[in-house]
């Protein structure tokens, strides 16, 4: 399944200068692509704290279910190993 990242500008008045299609087509070096492709049971790593101490930077998870706006995953390393969590 493929998920698109949020494509909004920090300053909404700049929308007339940057069209959404243009922003989505950019692939700058050092930044992740605009689309994220996942498969069931694939391992993922949290890069941003959501709910410390369980869902913090570097926590490894395995994807269990992929819904439209949320992922269900199981923690495979760190505190809370084996617990099911939902990631928006």
N, CA, C and O atoms as a Maestro MAE file, in Angstrom:
{
 s_m_m2io_version
 :::
 2.0.0
}

f_m_ct {
 s_m_title
 :::
 protein
 m_atom[352] {
  # First column is atom index #
  i_m_mmod_type
  r_m_x_coord
  r_m_y_coord
  r_m_z_coord
  i_m_residue_number
  s_m_chain_name
  s_m_pdb_residue_name
  s_m_pdb_atom_name
  i_m_atomic_number
  :::
  1 25 0.850 -1.179 0.000 1 A "UNK " " N  " 7
  2 3 0.000 0.000 0.000 1 A "UNK " " CA " 6
  3 2 0.890 1.235 0.000 1 A "UNK " " C  " 6
  4 15 1.962 1.236 0.605 1 A "UNK " " O  " 8
  5 25 0.450 2.263 -0.667 2 A "UNK " " N  " 7
  6 3 1.233 3.486 -0.816 2 A "UNK " " CA " 6
  7 2 0.529 4.641 -0.094 2 A "UNK " " C  " 6
  8 15 -0.663 4.876 -0.292 2 A "UNK " " O  " 8
  9 25 1.286 5.357 0.745 3 A "UNK " " N  " 7
  10 3 0.758 6.508 1.473 3 A "UNK " " CA " 6
  11 2 1.452 7.771 0.982 3 A "UNK " " C  " 6
  12 15 2.670 7.785 0.801 3 A "UNK " " O  " 8
  13 25 0.679 8.834 0.764 4 A "UNK " " N  " 7
  14 3 1.246 10.127 0.382 4 A "UNK " " CA " 6
  15 2 1.429 10.972 1.635 4 A "UNK " " C  " 6
  16 15 0.613 10.920 2.556 4 A "UNK " " O  " 8
  17 25 2.497 11.743 1.663 5 A "UNK " " N  " 7
  18 3 2.761 12.610 2.797 5 A "UNK " " CA " 6
  19 2 1.902 13.864 2.712 5 A "UNK " " C  " 6
  20 15 1.318 14.149 1.666 5 A "UNK " " O  " 8
  21 25 1.823 14.603 3.793 6 A "UNK " " N  " 7
  22 3 1.052 15.849 3.826 6 A "UNK " " CA " 6
  23 2 1.724 16.859 2.905 6 A "UNK " " C  " 6
  24 15 2.943 17.025 2.938 6 A "UNK " " O  " 8
  25 25 0.933 17.525 2.095 7 A "UNK " " N  " 7
  26 3 1.500 18.471 1.131 7 A "UNK " " CA " 6
  27 2 0.911 19.869 1.313 7 A "UNK " " C  " 6
  28 15 0.213 20.386 0.441 7 A "UNK " " O  " 8
  29 25 1.206 20.457 2.454 8 A "UNK " " N  " 7
  30 3 0.712 21.809 2.719 8 A "UNK " " CA " 6
  31 2 1.892 22.732 3.006 8 A "UNK " " C  " 6
  32 15 2.964 22.284 3.413 8 A "UNK " " O  " 8
  33 25 1.680 24.009 2.789 9 A "UNK " " N  " 7
  34 3 2.714 25.006 3.033 9 A "UNK " " CA " 6
  35 2 2.575 25.582 4.432 9 A "UNK " " C  " 6
  36 15 1.472 25.662 4.974 9 A "UNK " " O  " 8
  37 25 3.694 25.981 5.011 10 A "UNK " " N  " 7
  38 3 3.662 26.603 6.329 10 A "UNK " " CA " 6
  39 2 2.935 27.938 6.253 10 A "UNK " " C  " 6
  40 15 2.152 28.278 7.140 10 A "UNK " " O  " 8
  41 25 3.195 28.690 5.195 11 A "UNK " " N  " 7
  42 3 2.557 29.988 4.995 11 A "UNK " " CA " 6
  43 2 1.520 29.849 3.880 11 A "UNK " " C  " 6
  44 15 1.903 29.798 2.711 11 A "UNK " " O  " 8
  45 25 0.227 29.785 4.195 12 A "UNK " " N  " 7
  46 3 -0.815 29.561 3.183 12 A "UNK " " CA " 6
  47 2 -0.879 30.630 2.098 12 A "UNK " " C  " 6
  48 15 -1.441 30.383 1.031 12 A "UNK " " O  " 8
  49 25 -0.318 31.808 2.344 13 A "UNK " " N  " 7
  50 3 -0.351 32.853 1.316 13 A "UNK " " CA " 6
  51 2 0.588 32.533 0.154 13 A "UNK " " C  " 6
  52 15 0.491 33.157 -0.902 13 A "UNK " " O  " 8
  53 25 1.493 31.570 0.332 14 A "UNK " " N  " 7
  54 3 2.424 31.199 -0.730 14 A "UNK " " CA " 6
  55 2 1.843 30.175 -1.693 14 A "UNK " " C  " 6
  56 15 2.528 29.756 -2.626 14 A "UNK " " O  " 8
  57 25 0.592 29.761 -1.489 15 A "UNK " " N  " 7
  58 3 -0.007 28.747 -2.345 15 A "UNK " " CA " 6
  59 2 -0.074 29.208 -3.799 15 A "UNK " " C  " 6
  60 15 -0.055 28.378 -4.707 15 A "UNK " " O  " 8
  61 25 -0.151 30.510 -4.031 16 A "UNK " " N  " 7
  62 3 -0.199 31.006 -5.415 16 A "UNK " " CA " 6
  63 2 1.156 30.865 -6.108 16 A "UNK " " C  " 6
  64 15 1.221 30.868 -7.338 16 A "UNK " " O  " 8
  65 25 2.242 30.741 -5.333 17 A "UNK " " N  " 7
  66 3 3.578 30.597 -5.917 17 A "UNK " " CA " 6
  67 2 3.972 29.137 -6.129 17 A "UNK " " C  " 6
  68 15 4.756 28.836 -7.028 17 A "UNK " " O  " 8
  69 25 3.437 28.228 -5.311 18 A "UNK " " N  " 7
  70 3 3.818 26.818 -5.377 18 A "UNK " " CA " 6
  71 2 2.576 25.950 -5.516 18 A "UNK " " C  " 6
  72 15 1.815 25.811 -4.558 18 A "UNK " " O  " 8
  73 25 2.358 25.369 -6.673 19 A "UNK " " N  " 7
  74 3 1.226 24.474 -6.894 19 A "UNK " " CA " 6
  75 2 1.496 23.127 -6.218 19 A "UNK " " C  " 6
  76 15 2.649 22.710 -6.112 19 A "UNK " " O  " 8
  77 25 0.450 22.452 -5.764 20 A "UNK " " N  " 7
  78 3 0.572 21.164 -5.087 20 A "UNK " " CA " 6
  79 2 1.301 20.149 -5.957 20 A "UNK " " C  " 6
  80 15 2.142 19.404 -5.456 20 A "UNK " " O  " 8
  81 25 0.995 20.106 -7.250 21 A "UNK " " N  " 7
  82 3 1.632 19.147 -8.152 21 A "UNK " " CA " 6
  83 2 3.142 19.373 -8.208 21 A "UNK " " C  " 6
  84 15 3.920 18.420 -8.248 21 A "UNK " " O  " 8
  85 25 3.545 20.644 -8.212 22 A "UNK " " N  " 7
  86 3 4.974 20.965 -8.231 22 A "UNK " " CA " 6
  87 2 5.644 20.486 -6.945 22 A "UNK " " C  " 6
  88 15 6.710 19.873 -6.990 22 A "UNK " " O  " 8
  89 25 5.021 20.764 -5.801 23 A "UNK " " N  " 7
  90 3 5.592 20.342 -4.520 23 A "UNK " " CA " 6
  91 2 5.715 18.825 -4.443 23 A "UNK " " C  " 6
  92 15 6.714 18.309 -3.941 23 A "UNK " " O  " 8
  93 25 4.705 18.106 -4.936 24 A "UNK " " N  " 7
  94 3 4.722 16.643 -4.888 24 A "UNK " " CA " 6
  95 2 5.754 16.038 -5.829 24 A "UNK " " C  " 6
  96 15 6.188 14.905 -5.617 24 A "UNK " " O  " 8
  97 25 6.154 16.769 -6.864 25 A "UNK " " N  " 7
  98 3 7.108 16.232 -7.836 25 A "UNK " " CA " 6
  99 2 8.559 16.413 -7.388 25 A "UNK " " C  " 6
  100 15 9.460 15.824 -7.986 25 A "UNK " " O  " 8
  101 25 8.800 17.203 -6.362 26 A "UNK " " N  " 7
  102 3 10.160 17.473 -5.909 26 A "UNK " " CA " 6
  103 2 10.728 16.286 -5.143 26 A "UNK " " C  " 6
  104 15 10.034 15.669 -4.334 26 A "UNK " " O  " 8
  105 25 11.999 15.969 -5.402 27 A "UNK " " N  " 7
  106 3 12.697 14.900 -4.689 27 A "UNK " " CA " 6
  107 2 14.072 15.404 -4.259 27 A "UNK " " C  " 6
  108 15 15.081 14.989 -4.830 27 A "UNK " " O  " 8
  109 25 14.134 16.298 -3.256 28 A "UNK " " N  " 7
  110 3 15.421 16.850 -2.835 28 A "UNK " " CA " 6
  111 2 16.303 15.796 -2.170 28 A "UNK " " C  " 6
  112 15 15.815 14.894 -1.489 28 A "UNK " " O  " 8
  113 25 17.616 15.933 -2.384 29 A "UNK " " N  " 7
  114 3 18.566 15.010 -1.771 29 A "UNK " " CA " 6
  115 2 18.506 15.128 -0.251 29 A "UNK " " C  " 6
  116 15 18.368 16.225 0.289 29 A "UNK " " O  " 8
  117 25 18.609 14.005 0.423 30 A "UNK " " N  " 7
  118 3 18.615 13.999 1.874 30 A "UNK " " CA " 6
  119 2 17.247 14.002 2.521 30 A "UNK " " C  " 6
  120 15 17.150 13.913 3.745 30 A "UNK " " O  " 8
  121 25 16.182 14.102 1.729 31 A "UNK " " N  " 7
  122 3 14.825 14.076 2.272 31 A "UNK " " CA " 6
  123 2 14.099 12.841 1.756 31 A "UNK " " C  " 6
  124 15 14.369 12.395 0.641 31 A "UNK " " O  " 8
  125 25 13.189 12.283 2.538 32 A "UNK " " N  " 7
  126 3 12.465 11.097 2.088 32 A "UNK " " CA " 6
  127 2 11.540 11.422 0.917 32 A "UNK " " C  " 6
  128 15 11.142 12.574 0.746 32 A "UNK " " O  " 8
  129 25 11.194 10.414 0.109 33 A "UNK " " N  " 7
  130 3 10.283 10.653 -1.017 33 A "UNK " " CA " 6
  131 2 8.888 11.037 -0.526 33 A "UNK " " C  " 6
  132 15 8.544 10.818 0.636 33 A "UNK " " O  " 8
  133 25 8.089 11.614 -1.432 34 A "UNK " " N  " 7
  134 3 6.746 12.066 -1.089 34 A "UNK " " CA " 6
  135 2 5.814 10.896 -0.791 34 A "UNK " " C  " 6
  136 15 4.840 11.058 -0.056 34 A "UNK " " O  " 8
  137 25 6.094 9.727 -1.348 35 A "UNK " " N  " 7
  138 3 5.232 8.564 -1.148 35 A "UNK " " CA " 6
  139 2 5.957 7.499 -0.344 35 A "UNK " " C  " 6
  140 15 7.157 7.281 -0.510 35 A "UNK " " O  " 8
  141 25 5.212 6.844 0.527 36 A "UNK " " N  " 7
  142 3 5.754 5.791 1.374 36 A "UNK " " CA " 6
  143 2 5.046 4.491 1.029 36 A "UNK " " C  " 6
  144 15 3.827 4.392 1.171 36 A "UNK " " O  " 8
  145 25 5.797 3.495 0.578 37 A "UNK " " N  " 7
  146 3 5.217 2.193 0.225 37 A "UNK " " CA " 6
  147 2 5.516 1.199 1.339 37 A "UNK " " C  " 6
  148 15 6.668 1.027 1.735 37 A "UNK " " O  " 8
  149 25 4.474 0.548 1.839 38 A "UNK " " N  " 7
  150 3 4.616 -0.422 2.925 38 A "UNK " " CA " 6
  151 2 3.959 -1.737 2.554 38 A "UNK " " C  " 6
  152 15 3.039 -1.777 1.737 38 A "UNK " " O  " 8
  153 25 4.443 -2.820 3.165 39 A "UNK " " N  " 7
  154 3 3.843 -4.142 3.013 39 A "UNK " " CA " 6
  155 2 3.561 -4.686 4.409 39 A "UNK " " C  " 6
  156 15 4.179 -4.261 5.385 39 A "UNK " " O  " 8
  157 25 2.634 -5.615 4.497 40 A "UNK " " N  " 7
  158 3 2.341 -6.244 5.785 40 A "UNK " " CA " 6
  159 2 3.584 -6.934 6.327 40 A "UNK " " C  " 6
  160 15 4.350 -7.530 5.570 40 A "UNK " " O  " 8
  161 25 3.778 -6.854 7.615 41 A "UNK " " N  " 7
  162 3 4.887 -7.460 8.356 41 A "UNK " " CA " 6
  163 2 6.238 -6.819 8.085 41 A "UNK " " C  " 6
  164 15 7.250 -7.307 8.589 41 A "UNK " " O  " 8
  165 25 6.292 -5.742 7.308 42 A "UNK " " N  " 7
  166 3 7.587 -5.096 7.063 42 A "UNK " " CA " 6
  167 2 8.001 -4.319 8.313 42 A "UNK " " C  " 6
  168 15 7.156 -3.749 9.004 42 A "UNK " " O  " 8
  169 25 9.300 -4.300 8.600 43 A "UNK " " N  " 7
  170 3 9.772 -3.546 9.763 43 A "UNK " " CA " 6
  171 2 9.847 -2.052 9.447 43 A "UNK " " C  " 6
  172 15 10.206 -1.661 8.337 43 A "UNK " " O  " 8
  173 25 9.506 -1.229 10.431 44 A "UNK " " N  " 7
  174 3 9.622 0.222 10.297 44 A "UNK " " CA " 6
  175 2 10.291 0.761 11.559 44 A "UNK " " C  " 6
  176 15 10.264 0.114 12.605 44 A "UNK " " O  " 8
  177 25 10.885 1.938 11.459 45 A "UNK " " N  " 7
  178 3 11.558 2.569 12.594 45 A "UNK " " CA " 6
  179 2 10.952 3.948 12.814 45 A "UNK " " C  " 6
  180 15 10.822 4.731 11.873 45 A "UNK " " O  " 8
  181 25 10.585 4.244 14.050 46 A "UNK " " N  " 7
  182 3 10.042 5.565 14.397 46 A "UNK " " CA " 6
  183 2 11.166 6.585 14.355 46 A "UNK " " C  " 6
  184 15 12.237 6.358 14.919 46 A "UNK " " O  " 8
  185 25 10.925 7.716 13.686 47 A "UNK " " N  " 7
  186 3 11.909 8.785 13.627 47 A "UNK " " CA " 6
  187 2 11.482 10.001 14.435 47 A "UNK " " C  " 6
  188 15 12.231 10.973 14.539 47 A "UNK " " O  " 8
  189 25 10.285 9.954 15.009 48 A "UNK " " N  " 7
  190 3 9.782 11.077 15.800 48 A "UNK " " CA " 6
  191 2 9.045 10.522 17.017 48 A "UNK " " C  " 6
  192 15 8.302 9.546 16.911 48 A "UNK " " O  " 8
  193 25 9.257 11.150 18.167 49 A "UNK " " N  " 7
  194 3 8.571 10.720 19.384 49 A "UNK " " CA " 6
  195 2 7.068 10.926 19.250 49 A "UNK " " C  " 6
  196 15 6.618 12.011 18.880 49 A "UNK " " O  " 8
  197 25 6.286 9.884 19.550 50 A "UNK " " N  " 7
  198 3 4.829 9.995 19.571 50 A "UNK " " CA " 6
  199 2 4.303 9.879 20.989 50 A "UNK " " C  " 6
  200 15 3.483 10.686 21.426 50 A "UNK " " O  " 8
  201 25 4.779 8.872 21.702 51 A "UNK " " N  " 7
  202 3 4.287 8.610 23.050 51 A "UNK " " CA " 6
  203 2 5.432 8.035 23.881 51 A "UNK " " C  " 6
  204 15 5.445 6.839 24.168 51 A "UNK " " O  " 8
  205 25 6.402 8.882 24.273 52 A "UNK " " N  " 7
  206 3 7.512 8.362 25.061 52 A "UNK " " CA " 6
  207 2 6.994 7.721 26.338 52 A "UNK " " C  " 6
  208 15 6.014 8.230 26.881 52 A "UNK " " O  " 8
  209 25 7.561 6.663 26.851 53 A "UNK " " N  " 7
  210 3 8.769 5.993 26.390 53 A "UNK " " CA " 6
  211 2 8.517 4.880 25.365 53 A "UNK " " C  " 6
  212 15 9.482 4.327 24.838 53 A "UNK " " O  " 8
  213 25 7.262 4.530 25.063 54 A "UNK " " N  " 7
  214 3 7.014 3.418 24.144 54 A "UNK " " CA " 6
  215 2 7.344 3.754 22.700 54 A "UNK " " C  " 6
  216 15 8.131 3.046 22.072 54 A "UNK " " O  " 8
  217 25 6.767 4.809 22.163 55 A "UNK " " N  " 7
  218 3 6.969 5.163 20.756 55 A "UNK " " CA " 6
  219 2 7.894 6.362 20.645 55 A "UNK " " C  " 6
  220 15 7.449 7.486 20.411 55 A "UNK " " O  " 8
  221 25 9.191 6.111 20.815 56 A "UNK " " N  " 7
  222 3 10.162 7.190 20.728 56 A "UNK " " CA " 6
  223 2 11.126 6.923 19.576 56 A "UNK " " C  " 6
  224 15 11.040 5.890 18.912 56 A "UNK " " O  " 8
  225 25 12.034 7.849 19.346 57 A "UNK " " N  " 7
  226 3 12.991 7.723 18.250 57 A "UNK " " CA " 6
  227 2 13.707 6.377 18.299 57 A "UNK " " C  " 6
  228 15 14.192 5.966 19.354 57 A "UNK " " O  " 8
  229 25 13.774 5.696 17.165 58 A "UNK " " N  " 7
  230 3 14.508 4.445 17.062 58 A "UNK " " CA " 6
  231 2 13.726 3.199 17.425 58 A "UNK " " C  " 6
  232 15 14.270 2.099 17.336 58 A "UNK " " O  " 8
  233 25 12.470 3.327 17.831 59 A "UNK " " N  " 7
  234 3 11.658 2.153 18.153 59 A "UNK " " CA " 6
  235 2 11.366 1.378 16.873 59 A "UNK " " C  " 6
  236 15 10.915 1.955 15.884 59 A "UNK " " O  " 8
  237 25 11.622 0.069 16.891 60 A "UNK " " N  " 7
  238 3 11.350 -0.786 15.735 60 A "UNK " " CA " 6
  239 2 9.959 -1.392 15.879 60 A "UNK " " C  " 6
  240 15 9.570 -1.847 16.956 60 A "UNK " " O  " 8
  241 25 9.215 -1.390 14.769 61 A "UNK " " N  " 7
  242 3 7.859 -1.934 14.755 61 A "UNK " " CA " 6
  243 2 7.683 -2.811 13.525 61 A "UNK " " C  " 6
  244 15 8.446 -2.707 12.565 61 A "UNK " " O  " 8
  245 25 6.679 -3.672 13.559 62 A "UNK " " N  " 7
  246 3 6.292 -4.487 12.405 62 A "UNK " " CA " 6
  247 2 4.858 -4.124 12.042 62 A "UNK " " C  " 6
  248 15 3.980 -4.119 12.904 62 A "UNK " " O  " 8
  249 25 4.617 -3.818 10.767 63 A "UNK " " N  " 7
  250 3 3.294 -3.410 10.296 63 A "UNK " " CA " 6
  251 2 2.343 -4.602 10.333 63 A "UNK " " C  " 6
  252 15 2.641 -5.650 9.759 63 A "UNK " " O  " 8
  253 25 1.202 -4.451 11.002 64 A "UNK " " N  " 7
  254 3 0.205 -5.515 11.106 64 A "UNK " " CA " 6
  255 2 -1.015 -5.254 10.233 64 A "UNK " " C  " 6
  256 15 -1.553 -6.178 9.622 64 A "UNK " " O  " 8
  257 25 -1.455 -3.997 10.172 65 A "UNK " " N  " 7
  258 3 -2.643 -3.648 9.396 65 A "UNK " " CA " 6
  259 2 -2.473 -2.230 8.863 65 A "UNK " " C  " 6
  260 15 -1.968 -1.350 9.560 65 A "UNK " " O  " 8
  261 25 -2.905 -2.019 7.606 66 A "UNK " " N  " 7
  262 3 -2.791 -0.706 6.979 66 A "UNK " " CA " 6
  263 2 -4.181 -0.197 6.630 66 A "UNK " " C  " 6
  264 15 -4.864 -0.760 5.774 66 A "UNK " " O  " 8
  265 25 -4.596 0.877 7.304 67 A "UNK " " N  " 7
  266 3 -5.884 1.504 7.038 67 A "UNK " " CA " 6
  267 2 -5.642 2.812 6.290 67 A "UNK " " C  " 6
  268 15 -4.494 3.165 6.021 67 A "UNK " " O  " 8
  269 25 -6.707 3.531 5.952 68 A "UNK " " N  " 7
  270 3 -6.557 4.750 5.159 68 A "UNK " " CA " 6
  271 2 -5.662 5.798 5.818 68 A "UNK " " C  " 6
  272 15 -4.775 6.343 5.162 68 A "UNK " " O  " 8
  273 25 -5.873 6.086 7.082 69 A "UNK " " N  " 7
  274 3 -5.131 7.159 7.744 69 A "UNK " " CA " 6
  275 2 -4.355 6.705 8.970 69 A "UNK " " C  " 6
  276 15 -3.876 7.534 9.743 69 A "UNK " " O  " 8
  277 25 -4.228 5.407 9.151 70 A "UNK " " N  " 7
  278 3 -3.581 4.910 10.361 70 A "UNK " " CA " 6
  279 2 -2.941 3.547 10.098 70 A "UNK " " C  " 6
  280 15 -3.430 2.762 9.286 70 A "UNK " " O  " 8
  281 25 -1.845 3.283 10.796 71 A "UNK " " N  " 7
  282 3 -1.181 1.982 10.729 71 A "UNK " " CA " 6
  283 2 -1.323 1.293 12.075 71 A "UNK " " C  " 6
  284 15 -1.209 1.930 13.122 71 A "UNK " " O  " 8
  285 25 -1.570 0.003 12.045 72 A "UNK " " N  " 7
  286 3 -1.494 -0.790 13.269 72 A "UNK " " CA " 6
  287 2 -0.188 -1.558 13.197 72 A "UNK " " C  " 6
  288 15 0.085 -2.243 12.211 72 A "UNK " " O  " 8
  289 25 0.620 -1.445 14.243 73 A "UNK " " N  " 7
  290 3 1.927 -2.090 14.250 73 A "UNK " " CA " 6
  291 2 2.195 -2.701 15.617 73 A "UNK " " C  " 6
  292 15 1.574 -2.332 16.613 73 A "UNK " " O  " 8
  293 25 3.136 -3.646 15.643 74 A "UNK " " N  " 7
  294 3 3.553 -4.286 16.881 74 A "UNK " " CA " 6
  295 2 4.974 -3.843 17.197 74 A "UNK " " C  " 6
  296 15 5.843 -3.871 16.326 74 A "UNK " " O  " 8
  297 25 5.210 -3.436 18.432 75 A "UNK " " N  " 7
  298 3 6.549 -3.018 18.855 75 A "UNK " " CA " 6
  299 2 7.425 -4.261 18.932 75 A "UNK " " C  " 6
  300 15 7.059 -5.245 19.574 75 A "UNK " " O  " 8
  301 25 8.598 -4.217 18.269 76 A "UNK " " N  " 7
  302 3 9.476 -5.393 18.278 76 A "UNK " " CA " 6
  303 2 10.785 -5.146 19.031 76 A "UNK " " C  " 6
  304 15 11.535 -6.092 19.271 76 A "UNK " " O  " 8
  305 25 11.075 -3.899 19.407 77 A "UNK " " N  " 7
  306 3 12.248 -3.615 20.246 77 A "UNK " " CA " 6
  307 2 11.894 -2.523 21.246 77 A "UNK " " C  " 6
  308 15 10.963 -1.746 21.038 77 A "UNK " " O  " 8
  309 25 12.647 -2.481 22.326 78 A "UNK " " N  " 7
  310 3 12.465 -1.417 23.313 78 A "UNK " " CA " 6
  311 2 11.357 -1.711 24.304 78 A "UNK " " C  " 6
  312 15 10.868 -2.837 24.407 78 A "UNK " " O  " 8
  313 25 10.975 -0.681 25.027 79 A "UNK " " N  " 7
  314 3 9.936 -0.812 26.041 79 A "UNK " " CA " 6
  315 2 8.593 -1.053 25.358 79 A "UNK " " C  " 6
  316 15 8.257 -0.370 24.390 79 A "UNK " " O  " 8
  317 25 7.843 -2.001 25.846 80 A "UNK " " N  " 7
  318 3 6.543 -2.311 25.264 80 A "UNK " " CA " 6
  319 2 6.606 -3.359 24.169 80 A "UNK " " C  " 6
  320 15 5.672 -3.465 23.374 80 A "UNK " " O  " 8
  321 25 7.677 -4.134 24.101 81 A "UNK " " N  " 7
  322 3 7.819 -5.169 23.073 81 A "UNK " " CA " 6
  323 2 6.609 -6.092 23.079 81 A "UNK " " C  " 6
  324 15 6.191 -6.578 24.129 81 A "UNK " " O  " 8
  325 25 6.050 -6.329 21.893 82 A "UNK " " N  " 7
  326 3 4.898 -7.206 21.741 82 A "UNK " " CA " 6
  327 2 3.561 -6.487 21.790 82 A "UNK " " C  " 6
  328 15 2.531 -7.081 21.468 82 A "UNK " " O  " 8
  329 25 3.555 -5.224 22.185 83 A "UNK " " N  " 7
  330 3 2.300 -4.469 22.263 83 A "UNK " " CA " 6
  331 2 1.881 -3.962 20.892 83 A "UNK " " C  " 6
  332 15 2.722 -3.623 20.059 83 A "UNK " " O  " 8
  333 25 0.579 -3.915 20.668 84 A "UNK " " N  " 7
  334 3 0.015 -3.357 19.437 84 A "UNK " " CA " 6
  335 2 -0.210 -1.867 19.632 84 A "UNK " " C  " 6
  336 15 -0.716 -1.439 20.670 84 A "UNK " " O  " 8
  337 25 0.170 -1.069 18.623 85 A "UNK " " N  " 7
  338 3 0.001 0.381 18.683 85 A "UNK " " CA " 6
  339 2 -0.580 0.881 17.366 85 A "UNK " " C  " 6
  340 15 -0.487 0.212 16.337 85 A "UNK " " O  " 8
  341 25 -1.179 2.062 17.416 86 A "UNK " " N  " 7
  342 3 -1.720 2.699 16.220 86 A "UNK " " CA " 6
  343 2 -0.904 3.950 15.933 86 A "UNK " " C  " 6
  344 15 -0.647 4.750 16.833 86 A "UNK " " O  " 8
  345 25 -0.497 4.118 14.675 87 A "UNK " " N  " 7
  346 3 0.310 5.263 14.264 87 A "UNK " " CA " 6
  347 2 -0.481 6.066 13.241 87 A "UNK " " C  " 6
  348 15 -0.844 5.538 12.190 87 A "UNK " " O  " 8
  349 25 -0.754 7.350 13.537 88 A "UNK " " N  " 7
  350 3 -1.524 8.168 12.584 88 A "UNK " " CA " 6
  351 2 -0.696 8.514 11.355 88 A "UNK " " C  " 6
  352 15 -1.184 9.195 10.454 88 A "UNK " " O  " 8
  :::
 }
 m_bond[351] {
  # First column is bond index #
  i_m_from
  i_m_to
  i_m_order
  :::
  1 1 2 1
  2 2 3 1
  3 3 4 2
  4 3 5 1
  5 5 6 1
  6 6 7 1
  7 7 8 2
  8 7 9 1
  9 9 10 1
  10 10 11 1
  11 11 12 2
  12 11 13 1
  13 13 14 1
  14 14 15 1
  15 15 16 2
  16 15 17 1
  17 17 18 1
  18 18 19 1
  19 19 20 2
  20 19 21 1
  21 21 22 1
  22 22 23 1
  23 23 24 2
  24 23 25 1
  25 25 26 1
  26 26 27 1
  27 27 28 2
  28 27 29 1
  29 29 30 1
  30 30 31 1
  31 31 32 2
  32 31 33 1
  33 33 34 1
  34 34 35 1
  35 35 36 2
  36 35 37 1
  37 37 38 1
  38 38 39 1
  39 39 40 2
  40 39 41 1
  41 41 42 1
  42 42 43 1
  43 43 44 2
  44 43 45 1
  45 45 46 1
  46 46 47 1
  47 47 48 2
  48 47 49 1
  49 49 50 1
  50 50 51 1
  51 51 52 2
  52 51 53 1
  53 53 54 1
  54 54 55 1
  55 55 56 2
  56 55 57 1
  57 57 58 1
  58 58 59 1
  59 59 60 2
  60 59 61 1
  61 61 62 1
  62 62 63 1
  63 63 64 2
  64 63 65 1
  65 65 66 1
  66 66 67 1
  67 67 68 2
  68 67 69 1
  69 69 70 1
  70 70 71 1
  71 71 72 2
  72 71 73 1
  73 73 74 1
  74 74 75 1
  75 75 76 2
  76 75 77 1
  77 77 78 1
  78 78 79 1
  79 79 80 2
  80 79 81 1
  81 81 82 1
  82 82 83 1
  83 83 84 2
  84 83 85 1
  85 85 86 1
  86 86 87 1
  87 87 88 2
  88 87 89 1
  89 89 90 1
  90 90 91 1
  91 91 92 2
  92 91 93 1
  93 93 94 1
  94 94 95 1
  95 95 96 2
  96 95 97 1
  97 97 98 1
  98 98 99 1
  99 99 100 2
  100 99 101 1
  101 101 102 1
  102 102 103 1
  103 103 104 2
  104 103 105 1
  105 105 106 1
  106 106 107 1
  107 107 108 2
  108 107 109 1
  109 109 110 1
  110 110 111 1
  111 111 112 2
  112 111 113 1
  113 113 114 1
  114 114 115 1
  115 115 116 2
  116 115 117 1
  117 117 118 1
  118 118 119 1
  119 119 120 2
  120 119 121 1
  121 121 122 1
  122 122 123 1
  123 123 124 2
  124 123 125 1
  125 125 126 1
  126 126 127 1
  127 127 128 2
  128 127 129 1
  129 129 130 1
  130 130 131 1
  131 131 132 2
  132 131 133 1
  133 133 134 1
  134 134 135 1
  135 135 136 2
  136 135 137 1
  137 137 138 1
  138 138 139 1
  139 139 140 2
  140 139 141 1
  141 141 142 1
  142 142 143 1
  143 143 144 2
  144 143 145 1
  145 145 146 1
  146 146 147 1
  147 147 148 2
  148 147 149 1
  149 149 150 1
  150 150 151 1
  151 151 152 2
  152 151 153 1
  153 153 154 1
  154 154 155 1
  155 155 156 2
  156 155 157 1
  157 157 158 1
  158 158 159 1
  159 159 160 2
  160 159 161 1
  161 161 162 1
  162 162 163 1
  163 163 164 2
  164 163 165 1
  165 165 166 1
  166 166 167 1
  167 167 168 2
  168 167 169 1
  169 169 170 1
  170 170 171 1
  171 171 172 2
  172 171 173 1
  173 173 174 1
  174 174 175 1
  175 175 176 2
  176 175 177 1
  177 177 178 1
  178 178 179 1
  179 179 180 2
  180 179 181 1
  181 181 182 1
  182 182 183 1
  183 183 184 2
  184 183 185 1
  185 185 186 1
  186 186 187 1
  187 187 188 2
  188 187 189 1
  189 189 190 1
  190 190 191 1
  191 191 192 2
  192 191 193 1
  193 193 194 1
  194 194 195 1
  195 195 196 2
  196 195 197 1
  197 197 198 1
  198 198 199 1
  199 199 200 2
  200 199 201 1
  201 201 202 1
  202 202 203 1
  203 203 204 2
  204 203 205 1
  205 205 206 1
  206 206 207 1
  207 207 208 2
  208 207 209 1
  209 209 210 1
  210 210 211 1
  211 211 212 2
  212 211 213 1
  213 213 214 1
  214 214 215 1
  215 215 216 2
  216 215 217 1
  217 217 218 1
  218 218 219 1
  219 219 220 2
  220 219 221 1
  221 221 222 1
  222 222 223 1
  223 223 224 2
  224 223 225 1
  225 225 226 1
  226 226 227 1
  227 227 228 2
  228 227 229 1
  229 229 230 1
  230 230 231 1
  231 231 232 2
  232 231 233 1
  233 233 234 1
  234 234 235 1
  235 235 236 2
  236 235 237 1
  237 237 238 1
  238 238 239 1
  239 239 240 2
  240 239 241 1
  241 241 242 1
  242 242 243 1
  243 243 244 2
  244 243 245 1
  245 245 246 1
  246 246 247 1
  247 247 248 2
  248 247 249 1
  249 249 250 1
  250 250 251 1
  251 251 252 2
  252 251 253 1
  253 253 254 1
  254 254 255 1
  255 255 256 2
  256 255 257 1
  257 257 258 1
  258 258 259 1
  259 259 260 2
  260 259 261 1
  261 261 262 1
  262 262 263 1
  263 263 264 2
  264 263 265 1
  265 265 266 1
  266 266 267 1
  267 267 268 2
  268 267 269 1
  269 269 270 1
  270 270 271 1
  271 271 272 2
  272 271 273 1
  273 273 274 1
  274 274 275 1
  275 275 276 2
  276 275 277 1
  277 277 278 1
  278 278 279 1
  279 279 280 2
  280 279 281 1
  281 281 282 1
  282 282 283 1
  283 283 284 2
  284 283 285 1
  285 285 286 1
  286 286 287 1
  287 287 288 2
  288 287 289 1
  289 289 290 1
  290 290 291 1
  291 291 292 2
  292 291 293 1
  293 293 294 1
  294 294 295 1
  295 295 296 2
  296 295 297 1
  297 297 298 1
  298 298 299 1
  299 299 300 2
  300 299 301 1
  301 301 302 1
  302 302 303 1
  303 303 304 2
  304 303 305 1
  305 305 306 1
  306 306 307 1
  307 307 308 2
  308 307 309 1
  309 309 310 1
  310 310 311 1
  311 311 312 2
  312 311 313 1
  313 313 314 1
  314 314 315 1
  315 315 316 2
  316 315 317 1
  317 317 318 1
  318 318 319 1
  319 319 320 2
  320 319 321 1
  321 321 322 1
  322 322 323 1
  323 323 324 2
  324 323 325 1
  325 325 326 1
  326 326 327 1
  327 327 328 2
  328 327 329 1
  329 329 330 1
  330 330 331 1
  331 331 332 2
  332 331 333 1
  333 333 334 1
  334 334 335 1
  335 335 336 2
  336 335 337 1
  337 337 338 1
  338 338 339 1
  339 339 340 2
  340 339 341 1
  341 341 342 1
  342 342 343 1
  343 343 344 2
  344 343 345 1
  345 345 346 1
  346 346 347 1
  347 347 348 2
  348 347 349 1
  349 349 350 1
  350 350 351 1
  351 351 352 2
  :::
 }
}
